[in-house]
């Protein structure tokens, strides 16, 4: 059809343009509607506290006493319970759920800061006999004592970010969410136990492998709505009544490849912020007759025998050594003190250092940190 001037019908090109604009307008209205709906839902979640009510407090109702020190967290899966009172000795977790003194997010003038990342060994617990627990002062607190006494009070601040049950998967997230914003000068990393233990949800956990994915994840979790929708914590409802399964090769919390990645990423992030990363070994204690017959520990760990646990742990510790060598990072070694002049573990604990073991870790970290401070020309007397 040929369009003639004066015709009442619109020219073909005008119809096409109008149709395209109509499509764009409808698309824009749809996107705007979705954005408005999202923000309305976000407001509702925050106003009604829906996310916290939906997640509830499954750790408090668990039969395991240690879980009472934890609360759900959409990003970290769980974290320490602020204000929780510990037993033996009497302490209270700070407002951030950490076993560490209250400190401002901003460092004091001229102060240096040490971020200590880890699991229950870093948090500081110990099995002394037949499930009886003690909570010796953790090596982070002992390190603080040594620095205050030898370098001067207030010159170096040590923050303990260790949380019960954490693997390197959680450690990397804790570092991104909590430790890096505290502007540390040193980042101490000690993981390796929970990573290879059997996952109670029968799947391993992985962190993003690309920077843009990390950035997107950080942005997404600023929303309490998205945090609720993406929460991948432990299904603890009726968890205590569900029998645990064992295997010679259980599905681990973190695979060997992801364990290496998590350590490497923590090292890179520390260096990007101008902090010195320090790895610490996590040796296994001797398998005593009491431990070999501990069926409860085996079922909790997901393995058939203690020998299999120790073999898996040796593989993950070898990864720690390999990453330290590849990244040219200091690896604090404490395994040489086991069985010599120090009772590094109790007879009932394969995993957690006792008070003497905690002191060994603190002393060796102290020597390394003082050496770095002296080399950097920091004030004070080592």
VOBA-1610 file (N, C-alpha, C; in pm, whole numbers, padded with zeros to 5 digits, always signed):
BEGIN
Unk+00085-00119+00000Unk+00000+00000+00000Unk+00088+00124+00000Unk+00052+00220-00081Unk+00126+00346-00090Unk+00052+00449-00010Unk+00120+00510+00085Unk+00055+00612+00169Unk+00059+00744+00096Unk-00056+00812+00088Unk-00066+00940+00020Unk-00084+01050+00123Unk-00023+01164+00095Unk-00035+01279+00183Unk-00180+01319+00194Unk-00227+01349+00312Unk-00367+01383+00335Unk-00449+01264+00378Unk-00394+01143+00369Unk-00468+01024+00412Unk-00485+01026+00563Unk-00599+00971+00612Unk-00624+00967+00756Unk-00548+00853+00824Unk-00499+00760+00750Unk-00423+00647+00808Unk-00280+00690+00836Unk-00225+00641+00949Unk-00087+00673+00984Unk+00007+00600+00891Unk+00121+00662+00857Unk+00219+00595+00773Unk+00274+00472+00843Unk+00318+00369+00768Unk+00365+00244+00828Unk+00477+00264+00929Unk+00574+00352+00898Unk+00688+00368+00988Unk+00642+00429+01121Unk+00534+00512+01118Unk+00483+00571+01241Unk+00415+00465+01327Unk+00341+00372+01260Unk+00280+00263+01335Unk+00386+00178+01404Unk+00496+00148+01333Unk+00603+00067+01391Unk+00666+00138+01510Unk+00689+00267+01495Unk+00753+00342+01604Unk+00662+00351+01726Unk+00535+00375+01701Unk+00439+00383+01811Unk+00426+00250+01883Unk+00424+00141+01806Unk+00416+00009+01867Unk+00537-00023+01953Unk+00655+00016+01903Unk+00777-00007+01980Unk+00779+00073+02108Unk+00733+00198+02101Unk+00728+00282+02221Unk+00628+00226+02321Unk+00517+00170+02268Unk+00418+00112+02358Unk+00476-00008+02433Unk+00554-00089+02361Unk+00618-00205+02424Unk+00715-00160+02533Unk+00797-00058+02500Unk+00894-00007+02598Unk+00823+00051+02720Unk+00712+00122+02694Unk+00637+00181+02805Unk+00580+00073+02896Unk+00524-00031+02834Unk+00469-00141+02914Unk+00578-00213+02993Unk+00693-00229+02928Unk+00806-00294+02997Unk+00851-00209+03115Unk+00862-00078+03093Unk+00904+00012+03201Unk+00805+00008+03316Unk+00674+00006+03283Unk+00573+00000+03388Unk+00582-00132+03466Unk+00611-00241+03394Unk+00624-00371+03461Unk+00743-00372+03556Unk+00858-00318+03508Unk+00977-00312+03593Unk+00952-00224+03715Unk+00890-00109+03690Unk+00859-00019+03802Unk+00767-00087+03902Unk+00670-00164+03852Unk+00580-00236+03941Unk+00653-00338+04026Unk+00748-00408+03963Unk+00826-00507+04038Unk+00911-00440+04144Unk+00974-00326+04109Unk+01058-00254+04204Unk+00975-00205+04322Unk+00860-00146+04292Unk+00772-00097+04399Unk+00726-00214+04487Unk+00690-00326+04425Unk+00646-00443+04501Unk+00757-00495+04592Unk+00880-00497+04537Unk+00994-00543+04617Unk+01014-00455+04740Unk+01012-00323+04719Unk+01035-00234+04833Unk+00920-00239+04932Unk+00799-00259+04884Unk+00686-00275+04976Unk+00704-00400+05062Unk+00746-00511+04996Unk+00769-00636+05070Unk+00884-00619+05170Unk+00989-00546+05128Unk+01102-00521+05217Unk+01056-00442+05340Unk+00973-00341+05318Unk+00921-00261+05429Unk+00838-00347+05523Unk+00755-00435+05465Unk+00672-00523+05547Unk+00757-00616+05632Unk+00862-00674+05569Unk+00950-00764+05643Unk+01016-00692+05760Unk+01065-00570+05734Unk+01132-00495+05840Unk+01033-00448+05947Unk+00916-00406+05904Unk+00817-00353+05999Unk+00762-00462+06089Unk+00740-00580+06031Unk+00683-00691+06108Unk+00789-00781+06169Unk+00919-00754+06135Unk+01027-00841+06181Unk+01005-00985+06134Unk+00950-00998+06014Unk+00908-01129+05962Unk+01024-01226+05949Unk+01140-01175+05904Unk+01252-01266+05884Unk+01297-01330+06014Unk+01308-01250+06120Unk+01351-01306+06248Unk+01246-01401+06306Unk+01117-01365+06289Unk+01012-01452+06340Unk+01005-01582+06259Unk+01030-01571+06128Unk+01024-01691+06043Unk+01140-01785+06072Unk+01259-01729+06090Unk+01375-01813+06121Unk+01363-01870+06262Unk+01299-01792+06350Unk+01282-01839+06487Unk+01414-01848+06562Unk+01418-01935+06661Unk+01539-01953+06742Unk+01561-02102+06764Unk+01588-02177+06654Unk+01599-02323+06667Unk+01717-02367+06751Unk+01821-02284+06760Unk+01938-02324+06838Unk+01907-02329+06988Unk+01823-02236+07033Unk+01792-02232+07176Unk+01716-02358+07220Unk+01632-02411+07130Unk+01551-02527+07166Unk+01620-02660+07139Unk+01743-02656+07087Unk+01815-02779+07058Unk+01861-02846+07186Unk+01874-02977+07179Unk+01920-03052+07296Unk+02067-03030+07324Unk+02143-02985+07224Unk+02285-02960+07242Unk+02307-02828+07313Unk+02374-02833+07428Unk+02396-02712+07505Unk+02478-02608+07433Unk+02575-02652+07352Unk+02661-02556+07282Unk+02582-02472+07182Unk+02478-02529+07122Unk+02402-02455+07024Unk+02327-02337+07085Unk+02312-02338+07216Unk+02244-02226+07282Unk+02323-02097+07268Unk+02451-02108+07235Unk+02534-01989+07218Unk+02523-01929+07078Unk+02435-01984+06995Unk+02426-01943+06855Unk+02286-01890+06823Unk+02279-01807+06719Unk+02151-01762+06663Unk+02161-01773+06511Unk+02048-01791+06441Unk+02052-01796+06295Unk+02095-01663+06236Unk+02161-01669+06122Unk+02200-01549+06049Unk+02190-01579+05900Unk+02112-01503+05823Unk+02091-01534+05682Unk+02220-01541+05600Unk+02316-01455+05630Unk+02439-01450+05551Unk+02543-01550+05601Unk+02558-01559+05732Unk+02661-01644+05792Unk+02610-01784+05826Unk+02481-01809+05810Unk+02410-01929+05856Unk+02383-01922+06005Unk+02484-01899+06085Unk+02466-01874+06227Unk+02582-01790+06278Unk+02563-01732+06392Unk+02667-01651+06456Unk+02648-01662+06607Unk+02739-01602+06683Unk+02727-01605+06827Unk+02606-01527+06877Unk+02551-01571+06988Unk+02434-01506+07046Unk+02480-01390+07135Unk+02448-01265+07099Unk+02489-01152+07183Unk+02437-01166+07325Unk+02526-01142+07420Unk+02487-01146+07561Unk+02482-01284+07622Unk+02512-01389+07544Unk+02508-01525+07599Unk+02615-01540+07707Unk+02577-01597+07820Unk+02670-01617+07931Unk+02735-01754+07918Unk+02867-01757+07919Unk+02941-01882+07909Unk+02959-01943+08047Unk+02993-02071+08048Unk+03020-02141+08172Unk+03169-02172+08182Unk+03221-02159+08300Unk+03360-02197+08328Unk+03459-02147+08224Unk+03506-02025+08231Unk+03474-01922+08331Unk+03350-01843+08290Unk+03301-01759+08381Unk+03185-01678+08351Unk+03226-01563+08261Unk+03177-01565+08138Unk+03198-01458+08043Unk+03067-01434+07970Unk+03060-01322+07903Unk+02942-01290+07824Unk+02987-01253+07684Unk+02924-01310+07582Unk+02956-01272+07445Unk+02915-01127+07424Unk+02994-01054+07346Unk+02969-00911+07331Unk+02847-00886+07242Unk+02822-00760+07214Unk+02702-00721+07139Unk+02701-00775+06996Unk+02814-00820+06946Unk+02822-00878+06812Unk+02825-01030+06818Unk+02808-01086+06938Unk+02809-01230+06953Unk+02948-01291+06950Unk+03050-01211+06979Unk+03189-01257+06973Unk+03244-01274+07115Unk+03332-01372+07131Unk+03399-01391+07259Unk+03523-01302+07261Unk+03499-01176+07277Unk+03606-01077+07272Unk+03554-00950+07339Unk+03642-00867+07393Unk+03595-00742+07456Unk+03527-00650+07355Unk+03440-00564+07408Unk+03376-00465+07323Unk+03482-00366+07274Unk+03484-00346+07143Unk+03575-00249+07083Unk+03499-00168+06980Unk+03531-00040+06965Unk+03468+00038+06859Unk+03510-00012+06723Unk+03424+00008+06623Unk+03460-00037+06488Unk+03583+00036+06437Unk+03604+00158+06482Unk+03720+00236+06437Unk+03834+00220+06536Unk+03953+00192+06485Unk+04070+00177+06570Unk+04106+00309+06639Unk+04171+00295+06755Unk+04220+00412+06823Unk+04339+00472+06749Unk+04375+00597+06780Unk+04489+00662+06713Unk+04616+00581+06729Unk+04678+00546+06618Unk+04804+00473+06620Unk+04793+00326+06657Unk+04674+00278+06684Unk+04658+00138+06725Unk+04667+00045+06605Unk+04713-00077+06630Unk+04711-00183+06531Unk+04605-00285+06575Unk+04557-00362+06479Unk+04448-00454+06509Unk+04475-00591+06449Unk+04445-00696+06525Unk+04462-00834+06482Unk+04325-00901+06477Unk+04285-00946+06360Unk+04160-01020+06343Unk+04191-01169+06346Unk+04125-01243+06434Unk+04150-01387+06449Unk+04025-01462+06405Unk+04037-01537+06295Unk+03925-01611+06238Unk+03942-01760+06265Unk+03833-01826+06304Unk+03846-01969+06330Unk+03714-02030+06376Unk+03726-02153+06426Unk+03610-02232+06467Unk+03603-02241+06619Unk+03553-02352+06670Unk+03540-02367+06815Unk+03676-02372+06885Unk+03781-02415+06814Unk+03915-02412+06872Unk+03958-02269+06900Unk+03922-02179+06810Unk+03953-02037+06826Unk+03858-01972+06926Unk+03731-02012+06923Unk+03635-01964+07022Unk+03680-02003+07162Unk+03727-02127+07174Unk+03781-02174+07301Unk+03689-02264+07380Unk+03685-02394+07343Unk+03615-02494+07424Unk+03704-02618+07431Unk+03670-02707+07522Unk+03751-02827+07541Unk+03666-02935+07607Unk+03675-03058+07555Unk+03611-03173+07620Unk+03712-03232+07717Unk+03677-03235+07844Unk+03772-03283+07944Unk+03746-03429+07982Unk+03619-03474+07976Unk+03591-03615+08002Unk+03443-03642+07981Unk+03415-03745+07901Unk+03279-03795+07882Unk+03178-03683+07856Unk+03212-03594+07763Unk+03120-03489+07724Unk+03119-03367+07814Unk+03198-03368+07921Unk+03206-03250+08009Unk+03293-03145+07942Unk+03239-03023+07932Unk+03308-02917+07859Unk+03368-02813+07952Unk+03481-02760+07912Unk+03539-02642+07974Unk+03565-02540+07864Unk+03583-02416+07902Unk+03608-02310+07805Unk+03733-02236+07846Unk+03851-02290+07814Unk+03975-02221+07849Unk+03985-02088+07777Unk+04064-01999+07830Unk+04083-01870+07763Unk+04142-01896+07624Unk+04080-01843+07521Unk+04126-01870+07385Unk+04258-01800+07355Unk+04326-01851+07253Unk+04458-01796+07222Unk+04452-01650+07181Unk+04337-01603+07131Unk+04325-01461+07098Unk+04337-01375+07224Unk+04272-01418+07333Unk+04278-01343+07459Unk+04419-01350+07519Unk+04482-01468+07510Unk+04618-01483+07562Unk+04716-01399+07480Unk+04692-01392+07349Unk+04775-01307+07263Unk+04761-01161+07304Unk+04638-01119+07335Unk+04617-00982+07380Unk+04696-00954+07508Unk+04696-01049+07601Unk+04774-01032+07724Unk+04922-01013+07694Unk+04976-01097+07607Unk+05119-01089+07574Unk+05153-00956+07507Unk+05067-00911+07418Unk+05093-00784+07349Unk+05084-00667+07445Unk+04986-00669+07533Unk+04972-00560+07631Unk+05092-00555+07724Unk+05138-00674+07766Unk+05246-00681+07863Unk+05381-00646+07801Unk+05402-00681+07676Unk+05533-00665+07614Unk+05541-00550+07515Unk+05428-00509+07461Unk+05431-00402+07361Unk+05367-00275+07413Unk+05280-00291+07513Unk+05216-00173+07572Unk+05064-00181+07556Unk+04990-00154+07665Unk+04844-00159+07658Unk+04787-00063+07554Unk+04688-00111+07480Unk+04622-00026+07382Unk+04693-00011+07250Unk+04815-00064+07239Unk+04889-00049+07114Unk+04838-00144+07006Unk+04800-00264+07047Unk+04749-00364+06953Unk+04620-00423+07009Unk+04515-00424+06927Unk+04385-00476+06968Unk+04361-00610+06897Unk+04325-00711+06973Unk+04299-00844+06917Unk+04149-00870+06924Unk+04088-00906+06810Unk+03945-00936+06805Unk+03928-01082+06764Unk+03857-01156+06845Unk+03834-01298+06821Unk+03702-01317+06747Unk+03708-01356+06620Unk+03589-01381+06539Unk+03555-01530+06533Unk+03620-01611+06614Unk+03593-01754+06612Unk+03452-01787+06659Unk+03385-01877+06588Unk+03247-01914+06619Unk+03235-02066+06616Unk+03158-02119+06708Unk+03137-02264+06715Unk+03085-02317+06582Unk+03146-02426+06535Unk+03097-02494+06415Unk+03139-02434+06283Unk+03217-02327+06285Unk+03252-02262+06158Unk+03354-02343+06079Unk+03336-02341+05947Unk+03433-02395+05852Unk+03495-02277+05778Unk+03582-02304+05685Unk+03642-02195+05606Unk+03536-02125+05521Unk+03426-02196+05488Unk+03314-02134+05417Unk+03259-02019+05499Unk+03235-02044+05628Unk+03185-01940+05716Unk+03292-01836+05743Unk+03418-01881+05756Unk+03526-01788+05786Unk+03542-01681+05681Unk+03533-01719+05553Unk+03544-01621+05445Unk+03430-01520+05453Unk+03311-01567+05482Unk+03197-01476+05493Unk+03210-01386+05617Unk+03254-01442+05728Unk+03277-01362+05848Unk+03383-01255+05822Unk+03485-01291+05747Unk+03589-01195+05714Unk+03533-01079+05633Unk+03452-01110+05532Unk+03397-01006+05446Unk+03296-00920+05521Unk+03212-00981+05603Unk+03104-00909+05668Unk+03150-00834+05794Unk+03237-00897+05875Unk+03270-00841+06005Unk+03415-00796+06020Unk+03510-00881+05980Unk+03651-00852+06012Unk+03709-00739+05927Unk+03690-00743+05796Unk+03749-00640+05710Unk+03700-00499+05742Unk+03569-00481+05770Unk+03525-00346+05809Unk+03590-00294+05936Unk+03648-00384+06019Unk+03717-00341+06141Unk+03860-00297+06114Unk+03902-00300+05988Unk+04032-00248+05944Unk+04150-00315+06016Unk+04165-00448+06002Unk+04275-00517+06070Unk+04409-00493+06001Unk+04516-00504+06080Unk+04652-00500+06027Unk+04709-00640+06010Unk+04653-00735+06084Unk+04689-00876+06073Unk+04559-00957+06068Unk+04559-01062+05987Unk+04444-01153+05982Unk+04495-01295+06007Unk+04459-01350+06121Unk+04501-01484+06161Unk+04391-01582+06120Unk+04428-01689+06051Unk+04331-01783+05993Unk+04363-01924+06042Unk+04268-01985+06112Unk+04289-02122+06162Unk+04161-02204+06140Unk+04160-02287+06035Unk+04047-02373+06004Unk+04099-02512+05967Unk+04005-02601+05931Unk+04046-02732+05883Unk+03973-02849+05944Unk+03904-02827+06058Unk+03834-02939+06120Unk+03693-02955+06066Unk+03610-02855+06083Unk+03471-02868+06040Unk+03458-02884+05889Unk+03558-02837+05815Unk+03553-02845+05669Unk+03537-02989+05621Unk+03608-03082+05681Unk+03604-03220+05630Unk+03508-03310+05706Unk+03446-03258+05812Unk+03348-03340+05883Unk+03220-03352+05801Unk+03142-03455+05829Unk+03023-03480+05749Unk+02921-03369+05762Unk+02867-03326+05649Unk+02765-03222+05648Unk+02632-03281+05693Unk+02567-03224+05794Unk+02440-03279+05841Unk+02326-03260+05742Unk+02345-03174+05642Unk+02241-03154+05539Unk+02278-03227+05410Unk+02383-03310+05417Unk+02424-03396+05305Unk+02454-03318+05177Unk+02511-03200+05191Unk+02562-03125+05076Unk+02673-03034+05124Unk+02769-03011+05038Unk+02879-02922+05071Unk+02839-02777+05040Unk+02913-02683+05099Unk+02883-02541+05081Unk+03001-02473+05012Unk+02968-02389+04914Unk+03071-02321+04835Unk+03044-02171+04834Unk+03151-02094+04838Unk+03144-01950+04822Unk+03161-01914+04674Unk+03116-01797+04633Unk+03135-01753+04494Unk+03283-01750+04457Unk+03313-01780+04332Unk+03451-01782+04286Unk+03491-01656+04210Unk+03397-01564+04187Unk+03428-01444+04110Unk+03394-01320+04192Unk+03470-01213+04171Unk+03451-01090+04247Unk+03311-01034+04226Unk+03262-01036+04101Unk+03131-00979+04075Unk+03022-01058+04148Unk+03042-01190+04163Unk+02945-01270+04237Unk+02947-01234+04386Unk+03067-01213+04439Unk+03079-01171+04579Unk+03009-01036+04601Unk+03033-00943+04509Unk+02973-00810+04520Unk+02820-00819+04513Unk+02770-00900+04420Unk+02626-00917+04408Unk+02568-00980+04535Unk+02640-01077+04589Unk+02594-01142+04712Unk+02590-01043+04828Unk+02694-00961+04841Unk+02697-00861+04948Unk+02582-00763+04934Unk+02555-00721+04812Unk+02447-00627+04788Unk+02312-00692+04820Unk+02294-00816+04775Unk+02166-00882+04795Unk+02134-00899+04942Unk+02235-00932+05023Unk+02209-00960+05163Unk+02190-00834+05247Unk+02198-00717+05184Unk+02158-00596+05256Unk+02007-00594+05274Unk+01939-00668+05190Unk+01793-00679+05199Unk+01756-00790+05295Unk+01672-00761+05391Unk+01626-00863+05484Unk+01530-00959+05416Unk+01459-00911+05314Unk+01371-00998+05237Unk+01451-01103+05162Unk+01554-01059+05090Unk+01637-01153+05015Unk+01710-01247+05110Unk+01757-01193+05222Unk+01822-01278+05321Unk+01732-01390+05368Unk+01605-01358+05388Unk+01510-01460+05431Unk+01488-01563+05321Unk+01474-01517+05196Unk+01447-01608+05085Unk+01565-01698+05054Unk+01686-01648+05076Unk+01806-01724+05040Unk+01867-01799+05158Unk+01806-01791+05275Unk+01866-01851+05394Unk+01889-02000+05373Unk+02014-02043+05399Unk+02050-02184+05380Unk+02109-02240+05510Unk+02046-02209+05620Unk+02095-02257+05748Unk+02059-02402+05771Unk+02085-02449+05890Unk+02058-02589+05923Unk+01912-02609+05957Unk+01849-02713+05903Unk+01711-02745+05939Unk+01708-02812+06076Unk+01707-02732+06181Unk+01724-02788+06315Unk+01594-02840+06376Unk+01481-02814+06312Unk+01355-02865+06366Unk+01358-03018+06366Unk+01337-03075+06481Unk+01342-03222+06500Unk+01480-03280+06468Unk+01581-03193+06463Unk+01716-03238+06427Unk+01772-03336+06531Unk+01740-03310+06658Unk+01796-03392+06764Unk+01739-03533+06765Unk+01624-03551+06699Unk+01563-03684+06697Unk+01599-03763+06572Unk+01667-03697+06475Unk+01701-03764+06350Unk+01834-03837+06366Unk+01839-03968+06340Unk+01966-04040+06355Unk+02068-03993+06252Unk+02191-03975+06297Unk+02298-03932+06207Unk+02354-04053+06132Unk+02397-04030+06009Unk+02452-04138+05928Unk+02604-04128+05926Unk+02670-04241+05912Unk+02816-04244+05907Unk+02860-04310+05777Unk+02982-04276+05735Unk+03037-04328+05610Unk+03188-04317+05616Unk+03255-04400+05536Unk+03401-04387+05528Unk+03441-04262+05450Unk+03349-04211+05366Unk+03372-04088+05289Unk+03244-04004+05291Unk+03214-03940+05405Unk+03092-03860+05413Unk+03102-03735+05326Unk+02988-03680+05290Unk+02986-03552+05219Unk+03033-03444+05315Unk+03142-03374+05286Unk+03197-03279+05383Unk+03123-03145+05379Unk+03142-03070+05482Unk+03092-02932+05481Unk+03152-02857+05363Unk+03284-02872+05344Unk+03357-02800+05240Unk+03449-02899+05169Unk+03441-02906+05038Unk+03528-02996+04963Unk+03673-02948+04969Unk+03765-03035+04933Unk+03907-02999+04937Unk+03936-02882+04845Unk+03876-02881+04725Unk+03899-02770+04634Unk+03847-02638+04688Unk+03728-02641+04749Unk+03671-02519+04807Unk+03749-02475+04931Unk+03802-02571+05005Unk+03883-02535+05122Unk+04006-02455+05078Unk+04074-02503+04976Unk+04191-02431+04923Unk+04150-02293+04872Unk+04036-02287+04803Unk+03989-02158+04751Unk+03958-02060+04865Unk+03889-02107+04967Unk+03852-02019+05078Unk+03975-01962+05147Unk+04074-02046+05173Unk+04198-01997+05235Unk+04266-01895+05146Unk+04277-01927+05017Unk+04344-01836+04923Unk+04271-01703+04914Unk+04139-01708+04911Unk+04061-01585+04900Unk+04076-01499+05024Unk+04077-01561+05142Unk+04098-01484+05265Unk+04234-01417+05265Unk+04334-01488+05216Unk+04469-01430+05207Unk+04470-01311+05112Unk+04408-01327+04996Unk+04404-01218+04898Unk+04329-01097+04952Unk+04217-01120+05016Unk+04139-01008+05070Unk+04216-00933+05178Unk+04287-01008+05263Unk+04368-00942+05366Unk+04475-00854+05302Unk+04544-00908+05205Unk+04649-00829+05139Unk+04593-00710+05064Unk+04477-00726+05003Unk+04415-00614+04932Unk+04386-00498+05027Unk+04360-00529+05154Unk+04333-00425+05254Unk+04459-00379+05327Unk+04575-00429+05284Unk+04699-00389+05347Unk+04729-00462+05477Unk+04660-00573+05504Unk+04682-00651+05625Unk+04772-00770+05595Unk+04844-00816+05695Unk+04930-00934+05679Unk+04852-01059+05719Unk+04832-01154+05626Unk+04765-01280+05661Unk+04861-01377+05727Unk+04812-01451+05825Unk+04891-01552+05895Unk+04806-01678+05909Unk+04855-01789+05858Unk+04785-01917+05877Unk+04840-01987+06001Unk+04752-02062+06067Unk+04791-02140+06185Unk+04749-02285+06161Unk+04839-02378+06192Unk+04805-02519+06174Unk+04699-02561+06275Unk+04634-02672+06248Unk+04530-02726+06337Unk+04556-02874+06355Unk+04654-02911+06436Unk+04690-03053+06450Unk+04580-03134+06517Unk+04589-03265+06496Unk+04497-03359+06561Unk+04564-03421+06681Unk+04486-03443+06785Unk+04540-03506+06904Unk+04557-03656+06886Unk+04626-03721+06978Unk+04642-03866+06970Unk+04509-03937+06994Unk+04492-04051+06929Unk+04369-04129+06947Unk+04385-04216+07071Unk+04333-04170+07179Unk+04340-04245+07305Unk+04232-04355+07304Unk+04245-04455+07392Unk+04141-04558+07400Unk+04002-04500+07426Unk+03996-04396+07506Unk+03868-04332+07536Unk+03807-04270+07410Unk+03893-04209+07329Unk+03845-04147+07205Unk+03805-04252+07102Unk+03880-04359+07091Unk+03852-04460+06989Unk+03714-04522+07007Unk+03667-04526+07131Unk+03536-04585+07158Unk+03424-04482+07167Unk+03453-04358+07128Unk+03353-04250+07140Unk+03259-04254+07019Unk+03154-04336+07029Unk+03061-04350+06916Unk+02981-04223+06892Unk+02958-04145+06996Unk+02882-04021+06979Unk+02959-03923+06891Unk+03089-03911+06915Unk+03171-03821+06834Unk+03176-03870+06689Unk+03188-04001+06670Unk+03193-04055+06534Unk+03063-04026+06459Unk+02950-04045+06525Unk+02822-04020+06457Unk+02805-03872+06426Unk+02851-03788+06518Unk+02844-03643+06494Unk+02936-03602+06378Unk+03054-03664+06371Unk+03149-03630+06265Unk+03112-03693+06131Unk+03032-03803+06135Unk+02987-03866+06011Unk+03078-03975+05959Unk+03182-04014+06036Unk+03277-04115+05991Unk+03255-04248+06065Unk+03312-04352+06009Unk+03301-04485+06069Unk+03405-04510+06176Unk+03521-04443+06165Unk+03628-04468+06260Unk+03711-04342+06281Unk+03779-04337+06395Unk+03867-04225+06425Unk+03984-04217+06327Unk+04032-04332+06282Unk+04143-04332+06186Unk+04103-04262+06056Unk+03979-04280+06015Unk+03934-04212+05893Unk+03925-04061+05914Unk+03884-04019+06033Unk+03880-03876+06062Unk+04020-03816+06057Unk+04114-03883+06119Unk+04251-03832+06123Unk+04311-03829+05983Unk+04282-03931+05901Unk+04334-03933+05763Unk+04277-03818+05682Unk+04146-03792+05695Unk+04086-03679+05624Unk+04145-03548+05672Unk+04166-03538+05803Unk+04222-03415+05857Unk+04363-03390+05805Unk+04441-03496+05791Unk+04576-03482+05738Unk+04573-03427+05595Unk+04475-03468+05515Unk+04465-03416+05378Unk+04436-03266+05378Unk+04347-03223+05465Unk+04313-03081+05470Unk+04428-02998+05527Unk+04501-03054+05623Unk+04617-02981+05674Unk+04727-02970+05569Unk+04738-03072+05484Unk+04834-03064+05373Unk+04794-02953+05277Unk+04664-02932+05258Unk+04617-02821+05174Unk+04656-02688+05238Unk+04641-02676+05369Unk+04682-02555+05438Unk+04829-02525+05412Unk+04914-02626+05423Unk+05057-02607+05398Unk+05083-02569+05253Unk+05012-02631+05161Unk+05032-02601+05019Unk+04991-02457+04987Unk+04877-02414+05039Unk+04832-02277+05015Unk+04930-02177+05075Unk+04979-02206+05195Unk+05077-02117+05258Unk+05202-02104+05172Unk+05247-02215+05116Unk+05366-02211+05031Unk+05339-02137+04900Unk+05224-02164+04838Unk+05193-02099+04711Unk+05173-01949+04727Unk+05110-01910+04837Unk+05082-01768+04860Unk+05195-01697+04935Unk+05297-01774+04973Unk+05410-01717+05048Unk+05361-01647+05175Unk+05284-01722+05252Unk+05226-01673+05376Unk+05288-01747+05493Unk+05308-01677+05604Unk+05358-01741+05725Unk+05258-01846+05774Unk+05306-01966+05802Unk+05226-02071+05863Unk+05283-02099+06001Unk+05205-02065+06103Unk+05246-02091+06241Unk+05228-02239+06269Unk+05335-02307+06304Unk+05331-02452+06329Unk+05337-02477+06479Unk+05241-02555+06528Unk+05238-02589+06670Unk+05235-02740+06693Unk+05223-02818+06586Unk+05211-02963+06600Unk+05333-03025+06666Unk+05449-02958+06656Unk+05570-03015+06714Unk+05567-03019+06866Unk+05473-02947+06929Unk+05466-02948+07074Unk+05381-03063+07128Unk+05309-03131+07041Unk+05223-03241+07086Unk+05309-03360+07128Unk+05282-03412+07247Unk+05353-03530+07293Unk+05490-03500+07350Unk+05529-03372+07352Unk+05659-03338+07411Unk+05638-03286+07553Unk+05669-03160+07575Unk+05659-03106+07711Unk+05526-03038+07737Unk+05434-03043+07641Unk+05306-02974+07655Unk+05193-03074+07633Unk+05094-03074+07724Unk+04973-03154+07704Unk+04878-03070+07619Unk+04894-03074+07489Unk+04824-02986+07396Unk+04673-03013+07394Unk+04633-03139+07418Unk+04493-03179+07420Unk+04461-03250+07551Unk+04333-03262+07582Unk+04294-03351+07691Unk+04284-03492+07634Unk+04276-03591+07722Unk+04264-03730+07678Unk+04131-03757+07608Unk+04036-03665+07623Unk+03901-03686+07568Unk+03872-03598+07449Unk+03972-03530+07396Unk+03947-03435+07288Unk+04053-03448+07180Unk+04007-03483+07062Unk+04096-03498+06946Unk+04118-03365+06875Unk+04031-03269+06900Unk+04021-03149+06817Unk+04070-03023+06886Unk+04022-02998+07008Unk+04037-02866+07070Unk+04159-02859+07162Unk+04243-02758+07144Unk+04357-02741+07236Unk+04308-02709+07377Unk+04381-02760+07475Unk+04351-02725+07613Unk+04420-02592+07647Unk+04423-02556+07775Unk+04481-02427+07813Unk+04628-02417+07770Unk+04702-02527+07785Unk+04844-02526+07744Unk+04857-02513+07593Unk+04770-02585+07518Unk+04774-02573+07373Unk+04740-02434+07326Unk+04640-02372+07389Unk+04603-02234+07355Unk+04722-02140+07379Unk+04794-02165+07488Unk+04909-02080+07521Unk+05020-02094+07417Unk+05040-02216+07366Unk+05141-02238+07262Unk+05108-02156+07137Unk+04983-02162+07094Unk+04941-02087+06975Unk+04962-01938+06998Unk+04920-01888+07115Unk+04932-01745+07145Unk+05078-01701+07145Unk+05165-01781+07205Unk+05307-01744+07213Unk+05370-01734+07075Unk+05340-01828+06988Unk+05402-01827+06855Unk+05343-01716+06767Unk+05215-01689+06785Unk+05158-01575+06713Unk+05219-01444+06762Unk+05237-01435+06893Unk+05296-01314+06951Unk+05433-01286+06890Unk+05517-01389+06883Unk+05652-01370+06827Unk+05645-01324+06682Unk+05554-01380+06605Unk+05543-01341+06464Unk+05493-01198+06449Unk+05393-01161+06528Unk+05335-01027+06516Unk+05433-00921+06565Unk+05501-00947+06675Unk+05600-00852+06724Unk+05712-00833+06623Unk+05753-00942+06560Unk+05856-00932+06456Unk+05810-00841+06343Unk+05685-00857+06300Unk+05633-00773+06192Unk+05620-00628+06235Unk+05575-00605+06359Unk+05562-00468+06408Unk+05697-00400+06419Unk+05795-00474+06469Unk+05929-00417+06481Unk+05987-00385+06344Unk+05964-00474+06248Unk+06015-00450+06112Unk+05949-00328+06049Unk+05821-00307+06084Unk+05749-00192+06028Unk+05780-00064+06103Unk+05855-00074+06213Unk+05891+00046+06287Unk+05780+00098+06373Unk+05685+00011+06417Unk+05577+00055+06503Unk+05632+00093+06639Unk+05564+00186+06704Unk+05608+00232+06835Unk+05590+00125+06940Unk+05662+00140+07051Unk+05647+00045+07160Unk+05776-00032+07181Unk+05776-00113+07283Unk+05894-00193+07316Unk+05861-00341+07310Unk+05916-00415+07215Unk+05887-00556+07205Unk+05949-00633+07319
//
